[in-house]
Amino acid sequence: MKERSLFSRTISRYLEAVYDDPGNDEARMRYAVWACGRGLAHGALVDLQMAATTRPLTPAERATESALLADHGRIWLGPLAPVVRSVRFQRGFPAHLTISASREADLRAIEGHPAYATVESIEFEHVQGGLCRRTGSVQIGLGHAAFRGLRSISGVYGATLLEASRVHRRLEALAWFVPPEATGSMPPAPPPVVVAQAIAEFSGLQHLRIGNDAVTTSDDVDDEIAATLLSGQRRPARVSIRSDHRRIRGWIRRMKKFPVGELELRSDGCGTMQHAGMALTLHIVDHNVQPRARAVFDTETLQPERYELRTFVAALPILAREGVEVVEVMLPDPTRDGALLLRAMSNARHTVPNVDIRQT
């Protein structure tokens, strides 16, 4: 019993050192040496993934890493496991989480847990089977200081974003989401302009994704939101919005007024960084859209009725009027999908840019 108590206190001391300073690799390596010396599998994972920060792992090492995560990954999540849909470990600890919680109590039970310290990005799940769900995960506790290393949040509601903005001013990427249907588990949505004011306070924000109805179809309100987000010195370098034809012209105009390096038009309305369908990126320099743009389709197959294809073709005449001459198009199968894309473009009633089709 005494040995077990000593072991528990020792491992807690090593882990606390990691959680107190998640950017300190020395603390992780000290833990790895101690854990490996006692035959703990977690020590082997930390050792491997720390090695991967300085050199490529060998095939045998990658296989070992995969086996360790398959056998122990859920266990190493500890009390976070019940609400984590998927996880990616880096440097031996959970770094990227997708959270899916249907009950507020599940998140309350682990609010402020020290294990959150190593987490760099969180996505609240509302994508299932590749499609946006009409409701998302419960969101509670994101404003806690336990998230010492947090750099990216996505699928986040306005109220959650306001909570996070009070603590996490160093976010680098943010995806703001308003689901199409409110549920009892969701806090009341604050006015978009209020949320925009909070976003404007993030000093290091590089990528802002505005999903679904986080912005409106009212030009006056969207103008106010854009001015709030983009008129200061700390504006993001990249802004992503849904490529709704009603919004494209207005948001291109706004991006040119407050020059942002990249405007990304996406076919889906999800407030996530991963889910896209089709992403069309415009480059803006000195208040002008540059003549070359890039579109990436991440669907397995392209079909005539697919929304991604229809929104892309609808955007092309607008891009041509903005001076875009060529769109580099990345497709899963350039031969099959390229022929379909060209047929769809042949029906356009207005001048469209040329396309340079390549493989994703």
Rosetta blueprint (number, residue, H / E / L):
1 M L
2 K H
3 E H
4 R H
5 S H
6 L H
7 F H
8 S H
9 R H
10 T H
11 I H
12 S H
13 R H
14 Y H
15 L H
16 E H
17 A H
18 V H
19 Y H
20 D H
21 D L
22 P L
23 G L
24 N L
25 D H
26 E H
27 A H
28 R H
29 M H
30 R H
31 Y H
32 A H
33 V H
34 W H
35 A H
36 C H
37 G H
38 R L
39 G L
40 L L
41 A H
42 H H
43 G H
44 A H
45 L H
46 V H
47 D H
48 L H
49 Q H
50 M H
51 A H
52 A L
53 T L
54 T L
55 R L
56 P L
57 L L
58 T L
59 P H
60 A H
61 E H
62 R H
63 A H
64 T H
65 E H
66 S H
67 A H
68 L H
69 L H
70 A H
71 D H
72 H H
73 G H
74 R H
75 I H
76 W H
77 L L
78 G H
79 P H
80 L H
81 A H
82 P H
83 V H
84 V E
85 R E
86 S E
87 V E
88 R E
89 F E
90 Q E
91 R L
92 G L
93 F E
94 P E
95 A E
96 H E
97 L E
98 T E
99 I E
100 S L
101 A L
102 S L
103 R L
104 E H
105 A H
106 D H
107 L H
108 R H
109 A L
110 I L
111 E L
112 G L
113 H L
114 P H
115 A H
116 Y H
117 A H
118 T H
119 V L
120 E L
121 S E
122 I E
123 E E
124 F E
125 E L
126 H L
127 V E
128 Q E
129 G L
130 G L
131 L E
132 C E
133 R L
134 R L
135 T L
136 G L
137 S L
138 V L
139 Q L
140 I L
141 G L
142 L L
143 G L
144 H L
145 A L
146 A L
147 F L
148 R L
149 G L
150 L L
151 R L
152 S E
153 I E
154 S E
155 G E
156 V E
157 Y L
158 G H
159 A H
160 T H
161 L H
162 L H
163 E H
164 A H
165 S H
166 R L
167 V L
168 H L
169 R L
170 R L
171 L L
172 E L
173 A E
174 L E
175 A E
176 W E
177 F L
178 V L
179 P L
180 P L
181 E L
182 A L
183 T L
184 G L
185 S L
186 M L
187 P L
188 P L
189 A L
190 P L
191 P L
192 P H
193 V H
194 V H
195 V H
196 A H
197 Q H
198 A H
199 I H
200 A L
201 E L
202 F L
203 S L
204 G L
205 L L
206 Q L
207 H E
208 L E
209 R E
210 I E
211 G L
212 N H
213 D H
214 A H
215 V L
216 T L
217 T L
218 S L
219 D H
220 D H
221 V H
222 D H
223 D H
224 E H
225 I H
226 A H
227 A H
228 T H
229 L H
230 L H
231 S L
232 G L
233 Q L
234 R L
235 R L
236 P L
237 A L
238 R E
239 V E
240 S E
241 I E
242 R E
243 S L
244 D L
245 H H
246 R H
247 R H
248 I H
249 R H
250 G H
251 W H
252 I H
253 R H
254 R H
255 M H
256 K H
257 K H
258 F L
259 P L
260 V L
261 G L
262 E E
263 L E
264 E E
265 L E
266 R E
267 S L
268 D L
269 G L
270 C L
271 G L
272 T L
273 M L
274 Q L
275 H L
276 A L
277 G L
278 M E
279 A E
280 L E
281 T E
282 L E
283 H E
284 I E
285 V E
286 D L
287 H L
288 N E
289 V E
290 Q L
291 P L
292 R E
293 A E
294 R E
295 A E
296 V E
297 F E
298 D L
299 T L
300 E L
301 T L
302 L L
303 Q L
304 P L
305 E L
306 R L
307 Y H
308 E H
309 L H
310 R H
311 T H
312 F H
313 V H
314 A H
315 A H
316 L H
317 P H
318 I H
319 L H
320 A H
321 R H
322 E L
323 G L
324 V L
325 E L
326 V E
327 V E
328 E E
329 V E
330 M E
331 L E
332 P L
333 D L
334 P H
335 T H
336 R H
337 D H
338 G H
339 A H
340 L H
341 L H
342 L H
343 R H
344 A H
345 M H
346 S H
347 N L
348 A L
349 R L
350 H L
351 T L
352 V L
353 P L
354 N E
355 V E
356 D E
357 I E
358 R E
359 Q E
360 T L
